[in-house]
Amino acid sequence: MTETTLVEKLFSFQGRLRRSAYWTYHVLQWIALCVIIGIFYGVALAVTPQSPLIYGLAVIAIALYVGFVWSGLSIGVRRCHDRNRSGWFLLASLIPLVGAIWVLIELGFLDGTQGPNQYGPSPKGIGGSEVAGVFS
């Protein structure tokens, strides 16, 4: 089993992802977002609107936003792979009313493909592969 870095685990679009890791990522992302927004809001209230710090915060916020979106897409695509679907399946969430519910049920509640599939070995270790880590 090769060790992967946290960056690879969060930003790679290759391989498969278990349901538990999918939910863990999303819960941790929401906690991190709440903390970051709270810090930014507190700092923004403490400085004047003309302060250069506001512009620095905006740049940092944009960079964090891009990172969260990219890692969210990565996690979603790898979860699609575990369900033996292309990452393009995430576009189904754009269908009004039913799309987001459909994607939530598929990725958040249904089990992945048993054993290896076209996207790689089972992250559960079913089908002769090693058991993968939480974010692999």
C-alpha positions as CSV (number, residue, x, y, z in Angstrom):
1,M,0.0,0.0,0.0
2,T,1.5,3.3,-1.0
3,E,1.2,6.3,1.3
4,T,-0.5,9.3,-0.1
5,T,-0.3,12.8,1.2
6,L,-3.3,14.8,2.6
7,V,-3.1,17.0,-0.5
8,E,-3.3,14.0,-2.8
9,K,-6.2,12.6,-0.8
10,L,-8.2,15.9,-1.0
11,F,-7.4,17.0,-4.5
12,S,-6.9,13.9,-6.6
13,F,-9.7,12.7,-8.9
14,Q,-8.3,9.2,-9.3
15,G,-9.6,6.1,-7.5
16,R,-12.6,5.5,-5.2
17,L,-13.9,6.7,-1.9
18,R,-16.0,5.1,0.8
19,R,-19.2,6.6,2.1
20,S,-17.8,7.1,5.6
21,A,-14.9,9.2,4.1
22,Y,-17.4,11.2,2.0
23,W,-19.5,12.1,5.0
24,T,-16.4,12.8,7.2
25,Y,-15.0,15.2,4.6
26,H,-18.3,17.1,4.3
27,V,-18.8,17.4,8.1
28,L,-15.2,18.6,8.5
29,Q,-15.6,21.0,5.6
30,W,-18.7,22.6,7.1
31,I,-17.0,22.9,10.5
32,A,-13.9,24.5,8.9
33,L,-16.1,26.9,6.9
34,C,-18.0,28.0,10.0
35,V,-14.7,28.6,11.9
36,I,-13.1,30.5,9.0
37,I,-16.2,32.6,8.3
38,G,-16.4,33.5,12.1
39,I,-12.7,34.5,12.1
40,F,-13.1,36.6,8.9
41,Y,-16.3,38.2,10.2
42,G,-14.6,39.1,13.5
43,V,-11.6,40.6,11.8
44,A,-13.7,42.5,9.3
45,L,-15.7,44.1,12.2
46,A,-12.5,45.0,14.0
47,V,-11.0,47.0,11.2
48,T,-12.1,50.0,9.2
49,P,-13.5,49.4,5.7
50,Q,-10.6,51.3,4.1
51,S,-8.0,49.0,5.8
52,P,-5.7,47.1,3.4
53,L,-6.4,44.1,5.7
54,I,-9.9,43.8,4.1
55,Y,-8.3,43.3,0.7
56,G,-5.9,40.7,2.1
57,L,-8.9,38.9,3.7
58,A,-10.7,38.9,0.3
59,V,-7.7,37.3,-1.5
60,I,-7.4,34.7,1.2
61,A,-11.2,34.0,1.1
62,I,-11.1,33.5,-2.7
63,A,-8.1,31.1,-2.4
64,L,-9.9,29.1,0.3
65,Y,-13.1,29.1,-1.7
66,V,-11.3,27.7,-4.8
67,G,-9.6,25.1,-2.6
68,F,-12.9,24.0,-1.0
69,V,-14.7,23.7,-4.3
70,W,-11.8,21.8,-5.9
71,S,-11.5,19.3,-3.0
72,G,-15.3,19.0,-2.9
73,L,-15.4,18.1,-6.6
74,S,-12.5,15.6,-6.0
75,I,-14.3,13.9,-3.2
76,G,-17.6,13.8,-5.2
77,V,-15.9,12.4,-8.3
78,R,-14.2,9.7,-6.3
79,R,-17.4,8.8,-4.6
80,C,-19.1,8.6,-8.0
81,H,-16.2,6.2,-9.0
82,D,-17.1,4.0,-6.0
83,R,-20.6,3.8,-7.3
84,N,-19.2,2.8,-10.7
85,R,-20.3,6.1,-12.3
86,S,-18.4,8.8,-14.1
87,G,-17.6,12.0,-12.3
88,W,-19.9,13.7,-14.8
89,F,-22.8,12.2,-12.8
90,L,-22.3,15.2,-10.4
91,L,-23.9,17.4,-13.1
92,A,-27.2,15.6,-12.3
93,S,-27.3,17.8,-9.2
94,L,-28.1,20.8,-11.5
95,I,-31.5,19.3,-12.4
96,P,-34.1,21.4,-10.6
97,L,-35.7,19.9,-7.5
98,V,-34.8,16.2,-8.0
99,G,-31.1,16.4,-9.1
100,A,-29.6,17.3,-5.7
101,I,-31.7,14.7,-3.9
102,W,-30.8,12.1,-6.5
103,V,-27.1,12.8,-6.1
104,L,-27.3,12.9,-2.3
105,I,-29.0,9.5,-2.2
106,E,-26.6,8.0,-4.7
107,L,-23.4,9.3,-3.1
108,G,-24.4,9.7,0.5
109,F,-26.5,6.7,1.3
110,L,-26.0,3.9,-1.3
111,D,-23.1,1.4,-1.0
112,G,-20.3,1.4,-3.5
113,T,-19.6,-1.3,-6.0
114,Q,-18.5,-4.6,-4.4
115,G,-15.0,-5.5,-5.4
116,P,-12.9,-3.7,-8.1
117,N,-14.5,-1.8,-10.9
118,Q,-13.2,0.3,-13.8
119,Y,-12.1,3.0,-11.5
120,G,-9.9,0.9,-9.2
121,P,-9.9,-1.6,-6.3
122,S,-12.5,-1.5,-3.6
123,P,-11.7,0.9,-0.8
124,K,-13.2,-1.6,1.6
125,G,-10.6,-4.2,0.5
126,I,-13.3,-6.4,-1.1
127,G,-12.1,-8.4,-4.1
128,G,-8.5,-9.1,-3.2
129,S,-7.2,-5.6,-2.6
130,E,-5.8,-4.0,0.6
131,V,-8.1,-2.0,2.8
132,A,-7.6,1.7,2.1
133,G,-7.4,4.6,4.5
134,V,-10.2,7.0,5.3
135,F,-9.5,9.4,2.5
136,S,-8.1,7.0,-0.1
